[in-house]
């Protein structure tokens, strides 16, 4: 995975070569502006990028649960929140 606006010229060139060699193995998507939240890191708080995945129950009625799963970037400054690429997740609960 490469985040184009944050990649070096060399990383972009290397990625372009890999895409040219096997274009069907790649997809592109826009870079999203993720929210940042205070996150406990060892003994202090640091801002981390996150996205919230709500839980929605769908049946006869549709009900959005009060909370969800928050995907969080584990490295400072990273936009990578998916667990397969080095992100993590936290349960999120709405108390009131």
Buried (B, 14 or more C-beta within 10 A) or exposed (E): EBEEEEEEEEEEEEBEEEBEEEEEEEEEEEEEEBEEBEBEEEEEEEBBBBBBEEEEEEEEEEEEEEBBBBBBBBEEEBBBBEEEEEBBBBEBEEEE
